[in-house]
Amino acid sequence: MQGSVLVLGAGMVGAACALELQRRGLDVALVDAREPGSETSHGNAGVLTRSSIVPFNNPALWRALPGLLANESASLRYDPAYLLRNIGWAMRFLLAARRGTFERTVAALDPLTRLSLREHERLLAESGQLARLRRDGWMFLYRQPPRTAGMRLQLEVYQRCGVEVEELDPAAIHALEPALRPIFARGLLIRAARSVDDPGAVVRAYAELFARRGGRLLRRRAVGLERQARGWSVRFEQGSVEQAQQVVVALGPWSAAFLRTAGLRIPMAFERGYHMHYAGAADGAPALTRPIHDAQAGYVLSPMRRGLRLSTGVELNDLDAPPRHAQLEAAQRAAAQALELGRRLDENPWKGARPTLPDSRPMIGELPRRGLWAAFGHQHIGFSTGPGSASLLGALMAGEPAPIDPAPFAPQRFAGLGPPS
Ligand SMILES: Cc1cc2nc3c(=O)[nH]c(=O)nc-3n(C[C@H](O)[C@H](O)[C@H](O)COP(=O)(O)OP(=O)(O)OC[C@H]3O[C@@H](n4cnc5c(N)ncnc54)[C@H](O)[C@@H]3O)c2cc1C
C-alpha cells in the first residue's frame, strides 16, 4: 500500500476512512473546510439501524408516485425546475425501484449496515463515546393501517435479512412511549436499532481520536486536484497545495462538484432535509425516549442532547438553492399532534442534503484515475454506514480481500466511470 493519503471531508464517512487508513499504517491527513462533523453528519436523525436497507426507491414507490407528484407530501417534495434539469438522474432513480435492481441494493446494503454497526461500536468505545449510544431501538408509527404493498415489502425484506421487528398495537405504543398521544393505530419496533444523542459530537470525537493517534487534521477548503507523476496535488482556497500519493474524496454532497475539477461526472442528486429542535414537554411530563418515524406524516423525531430534533423527509433541489420551510412547517404541525413539542430552540432551521446516486448505493472504490478513491453517496444512511464503508475502502486500497462484496459499490457500475488508469 502506498504511504501518504489525503482524505477530503471530515463528515462521518471521511472521519471513519481516516481512522481506518491510519490503523493500516498509512500517513493520513484529514481535511475539512469546517470543524469535523459540522454538515450533513451533524444534522441527521442519529439513527443507526439495519432497517434502513430498504431504500426510498423500492418497488412500492411506483404506486405512491401519483400522490408524491402532487408535491405536497411531507415525505417528498421537489423543485420542478431542478427535477427537469436532472431528469436523467430521476429516470434512473425510478428505474432502480424495479425489483431486480432493488434486490441487488438490499443485498448490498445489508452486509454494509451489519459491518458498520460492529465498527461503530468499536469506534464509539475507542473514542470514549459509548455513553451517547442508546440501544433501545426505533419505531415506525402509522396513523392509519398502512398500505399493504409497501408494508408487506418492508416486512418481507426484514424477515429475509434477519431484522427483528415487533408489531405494536396502541397499548404497546403507549407502554413504550407514554409521551405520545394516542393517535397511532399501529407501530413497528426495530428493537436492535441504536441511536445517538449528538451525531456531530460523535464525528468530532472520531476526528479527535484520529488526531490523538498522530493524524494530521487540516482546516482548509479544497478547490481542485491535479495528477502528478507520483500521486496527486490538491489545491486549497488561498493558494496552498498538499501532495499525497492517494486521495480519498469523502465530501458528501459536495463530492460531485469537486470531482468535476478532475473531469469526472458523478450522477448525484440532493435529497435535502431540514431540522429544528424543540424544548419538549414541561418538567415532570413523560419525554420521548427513542427516535420515532411518523411514517405517513413523513418526519422523524429524535431525542437529542440539545432537545427534541424534528427532521423532515426529502426535498429534491439544488444543494445551494434557498431554503424552503413549508415541509418543516408541515412536519411541525403533524408532530405537534403526536406529542408536546414545546418551544423552538433554534433561531433558524438547519438545512442539509443527503447525497444520492440513482441506485441508492454509496460509491466506494477507485475512480477512473489511479490513486483517486470515492467514499460518498450515502443517501439516508451515511451516519450509520460510514464506518463499514471505511473498512471496505481500507481493504480495497490495501489490495486485500474485502470484508463485503465491493462490486455493488464500485464506481464502474456507472457508464462513463471506467477502470482506473
Ligand atoms: C435530515 C436528515 C436526516 C438523516 N438521518 C440519518 C440517520 O438517522 N441515520 C443515518 O445513518 N443517516 C442519516 N442521514 C444521512 C447522513 O446524514 C448522510 O448520509 C451522512 O451524514 C453523509 O456523510 P458524509 O461524511 O458523506 O458527508 P458530510 O457529513 O456532509 O461531510 C462532508 C464534509 O466535507 C466538507 N467539505 C465540503 N466541501 C469541502 C471542500 N471543498 N473542502 C474541504 N471540505 C469540504 C464539509 O464541511 C463536510 O464536513 C440523514 C440526512 C439528513 C439530511
Ligand as a Chemical Component Dictionary entry (heavy atoms), coordinates in Angstrom:
data_LIG
# 
_chem_comp.id                   LIG 
_chem_comp.type                 NON-POLYMER 
_chem_comp.pdbx_formal_charge   0 
_chem_comp.three_letter_code    LIG 
# 
loop_
_chem_comp_atom.comp_id 
_chem_comp_atom.atom_id 
_chem_comp_atom.alt_atom_id 
_chem_comp_atom.type_symbol 
_chem_comp_atom.charge 
_chem_comp_atom.model_Cartn_x 
_chem_comp_atom.model_Cartn_y 
_chem_comp_atom.model_Cartn_z 
_chem_comp_atom.pdbx_ordinal 
LIG C1  C1  C 0 -32.488 15.300 7.652  1  
LIG C2  C2  C 0 -31.518 14.144 7.544  2  
LIG C3  C3  C 0 -31.651 13.044 8.398  3  
LIG C4  C4  C 0 -30.763 11.977 8.301  4  
LIG N1  N1  N 0 -30.854 10.938 9.212  5  
LIG C5  C5  C 0 -29.942 9.929  9.179  6  
LIG C6  C6  C 0 -29.958 8.912  10.182 7  
LIG O1  O1  O 0 -30.756 8.932  11.111 8  
LIG N2  N2  N 0 -29.035 7.909  10.084 9  
LIG C7  C7  C 0 -28.110 7.860  9.079  10 
LIG O2  O2  O 0 -27.329 6.914  9.026  11 
LIG N3  N3  N 0 -28.043 8.841  8.155  12 
LIG C8  C8  C 0 -28.940 9.868  8.178  13 
LIG N4  N4  N 0 -28.885 10.864 7.243  14 
LIG C9  C9  C 0 -27.873 10.783 6.176  15 
LIG C10 C10 C 0 -26.499 11.147 6.677  16 
LIG O3  O3  O 0 -26.547 12.308 7.457  17 
LIG C11 C11 C 0 -25.539 11.344 5.492  18 
LIG O4  O4  O 0 -25.615 10.240 4.615  19 
LIG C12 C12 C 0 -24.117 11.441 6.000  20 
LIG O5  O5  O 0 -24.019 12.418 7.017  21 
LIG C13 C13 C 0 -23.137 11.782 4.885  22 
LIG O6  O6  O 0 -21.866 11.882 5.481  23 
LIG P1  P1  P 0 -20.634 12.368 4.678  24 
LIG O7  O7  O 0 -19.451 12.244 5.557  25 
LIG O8  O8  O 0 -20.612 11.688 3.353  26 
LIG O9  O9  O 0 -20.966 13.912 4.340  27 
LIG P2  P2  P 0 -20.858 15.209 5.281  28 
LIG O10 O10 O 0 -21.193 14.912 6.670  29 
LIG O11 O11 O 0 -21.614 16.291 4.589  30 
LIG O12 O12 O 0 -19.316 15.547 5.222  31 
LIG C14 C14 C 0 -18.713 16.165 4.119  32 
LIG C15 C15 C 0 -17.686 17.145 4.653  33 
LIG O13 O13 O 0 -16.990 17.741 3.554  34 
LIG C16 C16 C 0 -16.673 19.074 3.914  35 
LIG N5  N5  N 0 -16.420 19.818 2.683  36 
LIG C17 C17 C 0 -17.294 20.093 1.691  37 
LIG N6  N6  N 0 -16.666 20.721 0.684  38 
LIG C18 C18 C 0 -15.374 20.836 1.055  39 
LIG C19 C19 C 0 -14.224 21.358 0.416  40 
LIG N7  N7  N 0 -14.286 21.886 -0.813 41 
LIG N8  N8  N 0 -13.040 21.297 1.079  42 
LIG C20 C20 C 0 -12.949 20.742 2.306  43 
LIG N9  N9  N 0 -14.020 20.230 2.955  44 
LIG C21 C21 C 0 -15.203 20.274 2.332  45 
LIG C22 C22 C 0 -17.884 19.555 4.686  46 
LIG O14 O14 O 0 -17.541 20.648 5.530  47 
LIG C23 C23 C 0 -18.298 18.299 5.442  48 
LIG O15 O15 O 0 -17.771 18.274 6.770  49 
LIG C24 C24 C 0 -29.752 11.972 7.311  50 
LIG C25 C25 C 0 -29.603 13.065 6.461  51 
LIG C26 C26 C 0 -30.478 14.150 6.573  52 
LIG C27 C27 C 0 -30.279 15.336 5.668  53 
# 
loop_
_chem_comp_bond.comp_id 
_chem_comp_bond.atom_id_1 
_chem_comp_bond.atom_id_2 
_chem_comp_bond.value_order 
_chem_comp_bond.pdbx_ordinal 
LIG C1  C2  SING 1  
LIG C2  C3  SING 2  
LIG C2  C26 DOUB 3  
LIG C3  C4  DOUB 4  
LIG C4  N1  SING 5  
LIG C4  C24 SING 6  
LIG N1  C5  DOUB 7  
LIG C5  C6  SING 8  
LIG C5  C8  SING 9  
LIG C6  O1  DOUB 10 
LIG C6  N2  SING 11 
LIG N2  C7  SING 12 
LIG C7  O2  DOUB 13 
LIG C7  N3  SING 14 
LIG N3  C8  DOUB 15 
LIG C8  N4  SING 16 
LIG N4  C9  SING 17 
LIG N4  C24 SING 18 
LIG C9  C10 SING 19 
LIG C10 O3  SING 20 
LIG C10 C11 SING 21 
LIG C11 O4  SING 22 
LIG C11 C12 SING 23 
LIG C12 O5  SING 24 
LIG C12 C13 SING 25 
LIG C13 O6  SING 26 
LIG O6  P1  SING 27 
LIG P1  O7  DOUB 28 
LIG P1  O8  SING 29 
LIG P1  O9  SING 30 
LIG O9  P2  SING 31 
LIG P2  O10 DOUB 32 
LIG P2  O11 SING 33 
LIG P2  O12 SING 34 
LIG O12 C14 SING 35 
LIG C14 C15 SING 36 
LIG C15 O13 SING 37 
LIG C15 C23 SING 38 
LIG O13 C16 SING 39 
LIG C16 N5  SING 40 
LIG C16 C22 SING 41 
LIG N5  C17 SING 42 
LIG N5  C21 SING 43 
LIG C17 N6  DOUB 44 
LIG N6  C18 SING 45 
LIG C18 C19 SING 46 
LIG C18 C21 DOUB 47 
LIG C19 N7  SING 48 
LIG C19 N8  DOUB 49 
LIG N8  C20 SING 50 
LIG C20 N9  DOUB 51 
LIG N9  C21 SING 52 
LIG C22 O14 SING 53 
LIG C22 C23 SING 54 
LIG C23 O15 SING 55 
LIG C24 C25 DOUB 56 
LIG C25 C26 SING 57 
LIG C26 C27 SING 58 
# 
